[in-house]
Amino acid sequence: MKEKNADSREEIFHIPESRQTSFIEELPTINPTTLGWWLIAATSTVAIGLAFFHLFVAAFGTPESRAFRSTHLTGMLVITVLIAPLWRDSLTDSVLRRGNEIDWKRFFGFSLDCVFLLLVLAIQIYSLYDIEAFQSREGNLSLTDIFAGSILLVLVLEATRRIVGWPMVIITGFFVTHALSANYFWGLFFGPPVSYSRLIDILFVRADGIFGIPLMVSATYIVLFIIFGAILVRSGAGRFFLDLAIALTGHRKGGPAKASVVASAFLGMVSGSAVANVATTGAFTIPLMKKIGYRAKFSAAVEACASSGGQITPPIMGAAAFIIAEYLRVSYISVLIAAIVPAVLYFATVYIMVDLEADKSGVERIEKARLPDIGRVLRSGWHQLLTLFVLLALLIIGFTPMLAAFGGIITLLVLSFVSSYTRLRPIDILAAFEIGVRNAVPVTIACACAGIIIGSIFSSGLGLKFTNSVIDLSGGSLLLLLGLTAVAAIILGMGMTTTAVYITVAALVAPALIEMGVEPMGAHLFAFYYGVVSTITPPVALAAFAAAGIAGSSPMRTAFTSARVGVAKYVVPFAFVYNPSLLLMGPLWLSLVSFAASLVGLWALSLALEGWYKGREYSLWVRLLLLILAMALLLPPVELILNFPGYYYWIAALIGLCIFVRYSRKAIQGVAV
């Protein structure tokens, strides 16, 4: 019997290794006499060299600020050209057709790539050759400075087109055009134009444009945390987290779906990419969810929502969290603390939706005998959890995020030798370095392009005008202003990365929210959340589409289901704006009461959306009543939050909802169908 159970467990819960391909590992399989081999070798060399450069800086301190940021951007631009060549699908694509005839389109693209690389290196040499003299010309640029700045602007936009996409290039182009010709615009956008030399001065020479705060955060913090995550995944953390989640929740009703939620929350702590999380955990959890009775589109939606939650989950979160800390001039640990309760509320809601769907679909439980043993799982991977605790402890003690990430990487490398399953060979470490830097390329390019947007807004004065205008447009209504901000962020998120969306919305709208009385942390986290939500929001829901590909379901139907399952990501930002205690601001007892009220409110909202509880389907009227109760708990009037008698309202609403759900079968006899 034991052998049978073991075999069954191995058959059902065999977790495939999921490792991102590294160029350095591909080299032995490619003919070293070909151009492709040399290009791949160059990519690996630059990426690994850049990783060592950032580790050296973390250990011994940053060099001159402008030189450091410029070196970081130069390396990322070089890698961009190498991993996204023009008019070729990959580095190994030949410029020759069959019969050794030249493919002129590919050849021309290769020539342009070479020119791109030469220009990037030339600008780097020009700006660093005599950096003191270069910076002393601030406000009085030479023609050469203007020419070099113009070329860099074009190169960053081209790199953005290749890595991020056309939408961000178009939006950036709009703000640059507006700054140069605001006198030809009308209404809100009308104003005095900025001279071209002044714009290049701001974008290229000063620290207000390309080399501003976003790029600084990318170079200082983000790349190290992404490298840390790449090493952790390389050491088998994905498999360990999934094993642990299955062991903890697999025996419950709808266990594999709940395991997906828990595993994605674990993996999300170290990976800010929703699509990467889907590929890592979804390849196992989605087929298993379908196997035990979940519909294909719901299985994919659960994985998409759980994986996208990684960007809002401490301790690493998405790249924008580091920029929030810089903008607010607070420690990164302050952002993490503020993000704890919203993240818990989000994953709790997805978990509740999974439980309700399991009951509604009649999904069976899985026998404990067929699940991984939790003791064995912990014994095999306890050191991987310890690494996360070390990272968090360093942040709490007061180390900078750069030093904390460096300490986490060193700890991880040392602890990987505890087990033969996690032990990293030199080639594994180098491959993880390369993958980490490659994964940081889209973030860095997006940050550089977002710097152009910020610099253009700063030079034209549009930010201040926009703040005053949206306040007037909202008529002084905070709810309307929040709604406009949310819609704008979702639309921007359809074509831009989370970091770029957050930076743009924070520059334009966050000041307006703060001026209307919203806590600065709440205003910036609101912009951050709605920058993240685009990964599960139709019509461009990348995480949902990736999960649909694994599940074999309709991408658009999966996206709409994802929006329903992940409803907390749309609602919770409004809740913590109206009630800052959800960000752990103010008395602890108030935060606990707010957390309980919000959790029950999200439970009621889940019941309203599913229309099902404990074997009974609810009528439309009952679902509307649940929706009203949910909104009352999540978004109580401000005066009820600020005045002490309002707390009795919360307590009464909690008791009323609990009684309603507990005795729902009797209370709605004849109403429910």
Phi, psi and omega in degrees: 000318180298319180295322181295315179298318180297318179295320180295319181297318181295323182290317186276323187249027173290120184256114181291148174291136180235098182235132178290139183292137178248137179299323184295333178279341180277340186306316182297343183267359184245144180296118184292352179272355183269158178296323180302321180298317182291324178292319178295318178299320179295318179299311180298318182297313180295316182295313180293320177298320179293324177297314178296324178300315181290325176294320178298315179296320179297324183280323189243002177101154183280144174284194178307134191304309183296319180295320181296312181295321180295319178296317178300312181294320179301313178301318181291324177294320178298314180295324178302313180297322184286325182267346178228068182293155183281126176061024171223145183285330181207173180295330186276355179294131181278154175272006181251144172274178174297141184087012177062027173274142182285129171274102191295329178294313178294322180295319179294320177297318178296321179295319178295324176298319179296319177297319178304311182297317180297320180293319178300312181293323180295318180293322178298315179295318182298315185283336183259348184302313175221078190294329179294317178293322179299312182288334180290343179274009178304127181087351180215066188285148173275170178297325178294320177299315181296319179295313180297318179296321179296317179297316180297322178301315179294319181295319179295319178295320178293319177296322177296318178300319183287321189262319185261317178127168183296321184307316181291325177296318181294316180296317178297317178300324179297313182293324177294315179298318180299316181300323183278337186219044181297336181290346177265356178270178182224166176062228182304325188271000180284140179177179179287140180283161177257137178293152184297320181294322178293320180297315178296324177301315181289318185282328190253316186268312183281172180263035180247358184236243183303321184260032181276201185302314181304313181292324178300315180295320178299315182288325188274315188248307195300313185299324179292320179291325177292321175297318177303313179297321180295320178293319181297315178295322180296329180279003176098018182295325180301316179292320180296314181297321180291318175302315182295318180295318178296317180296325182281323190238353187299331183278351180276167180297128184070031187309311181301323178292320178292325176296324177299318179296311183293314182296319180292328175295317177298308184293328179296339178296334184242355181228121181269006183260117180294316182294320178296322178295321178299315181294326184285306184267330185294329180301336179258313189287323184296310176300324181290321176299316179296323183295325183267001171126356178284148175292152185300315183292328178288320178301314179294322181295319179299314180295319179297315181293317180295319182290323180289342178291345180300330182288345180247010186257120173296157011266352184259314178061193179276170183299328183296336181299324178293323180289326176303314181299320180291316180297319183273354181057044177236168178287154179298327180296331177295321177293319180297316180298317180295333185272352186296304185297313177303321179294317178298317179298321181295308182293327177297321180293316177299320179297317179297316179299322178296317181296316180296318179294323178297317179293321181291323183268356180070035179289133183273162175279163176251136182298141180300329182297340182262008182256156174298145178282125186295325178296316180294321179297314181294321179295329183277340185222020181301326183291336177287325173292322180300324179299318178295321179294322177297315179301313181294321180297319179297322178292319181293320180299328179125006176294149176293155178305326179297311180292324179296317178296318178297315178297322177295320179295314179297317178300316181297317180297320180290313184288342179297339181277359179296322183235146178292338181284335182251356184298132183257126174281164177306321180293327177293318181295314179297320179296320178295319176301313182297314181296320179299314180293318178298321178292336180277348183300309180300323180295314181296314180296319178296322178294318179296318180291321177297328176298325176296319179298312181297315180298321179293317178296319180295316184291326183273346183075014182295327184303311181294317179296320181295319179302311181295323183290317181290329175295317177295319181297323181283351180065026181080005180270117180295321181298317179293320179297318177297319179297317178297319179297316181298315181297317180298317181294320179295318179295315178297323182294345179288343181226001183231159177288162181305315182300314181294320178298312181301313183299316181295312181294321180297323181289326186266319192248327183306319177301325178293319178297316180296321180295334179270010172103002179284141176302136180307318179297318179295320180296316182287323177292328176298313177298321180296312181300316182282348168284328181283327192294345181297339181291344178237010184255123175295155006270353180245088183241086190299318180295318179294321179294319179296319179292323179297324178298323178286321184279342183074030181253172178291125182302315184289320177295322177297320180296317179293322176294323177298319179297327178285314181294323181265031185301333182298331182290339176272329188266319185302321178302321176296321182297315183281343172289315179285335184226084184300345179297339175291344175263018180060039174254132181097194183300143181296321182297325179292322177297321179293316178296317179297319179298314180297315180297317181292321180297315178293324177297318177292327174298313179297321178296321178296318177297321180294321181286320180280328181066032186207140174200128176051051174080007181232135178270136183268148177283172181299320182294320178294321179294323176294321178297318177298321179296319178295316178299319180297313180294325178296324180281324184277323185231063177292152178306146185302322183295334178284338177279320187281331182262139184302320180301337180297334180295330177294328176299315179299312182299317179296320179295320177299311181297317181297318180293318179298317178296319180300312182290320182298320184248030186298323183297320179280320186294327184248027178303126179088348178261316178284152180247000000 
